[in-house]
Amino acid sequence: MNELALLGDPARMAVGAVFVVSAVAKARRPRAFANGVRQYEVLPPSLSYAIGLVLIPAEAITAFLLLTGYLSPLGLVAALCLLLCFGLAVTINLLRGRSPSCYCFGSGSSEQVSRRTVERIGLLGFAVVLAFASQVSPPPGGSILLPFATTIGLQIALAGFLLAAGSWLLVLPRPFHVWRRVVATRHRHGVAPNE
C-alpha cells in the first residue's frame, strides 16, 4: 500500500480541524476579527474589513469540505489558497518590521505575528500538499482493507497525532541549537559524536 495515501486523509482532517477551530473562534466576534484584518495594512481599510467578514464563512466551508471529504480536492485547493493569503499577509508585515496581533484564532488571541506564525502556516500548507498528493496517487487496490469504522478511527487518531506533533515541533526552542549544545557537551566529556 502507498504510505502517502495512508497519511493523506489524516493530514486533510488535521487541517480541517484547525480551520473549524479558527472559524468558530472568529465567528464569536466577527466585527472584531474584521477590524483585526485591517491592522495588517495589506489592503485598503474598507476592503480589509469586507475580506475579514468573508474569511469566516470561507474557513468554515473549507473546514466542512476537509473534515467530511466531500469535494475534497476543492477543499484542499481552498485551504491552500487561504494559507497562501495568510502567509503572504504575515510575511509582508514581518518584512515591514511590524508585528500586529495574529487573529489566527479570532480576536481573543493576544499572540502577535512572528516567524512562528509563518512556520505554523507552512506546516499546515505541507499537510495540504501531502493530502492533495495522496489523492493524485491513490493506493493500489482502491482502499484500506480494514472495516470502515476502524479505518476512520485510525485516521482520526493519526490526524490528532499530526496536530500534536506539529504543535510540539513549533514550540521547540531551536532544534538545531539544542542539538549543537548536546554535541558540544558530549565532546567536552570525551564522547565521540558517533557513539
Secondary structure, DSSP 8 states (H G I E B T S, - for coil): --HHHHHHHHHHHHHHHHHHHHHHHHHHSHHHHHHHHHTT-SS-HHHHHHHHHHHHHHHHHHHHHHHH-TTHHHHHHHHHHHHHHHHHHHHHHHHTT---B--TT-TT---B--HHHHHHHHHHHHHHHHHHHHHHS--TTSS-SS-HHHHHHHHHHHHHHHHHHHHHHHHSS-HHHHHHHHHHHHHHTT--TT-
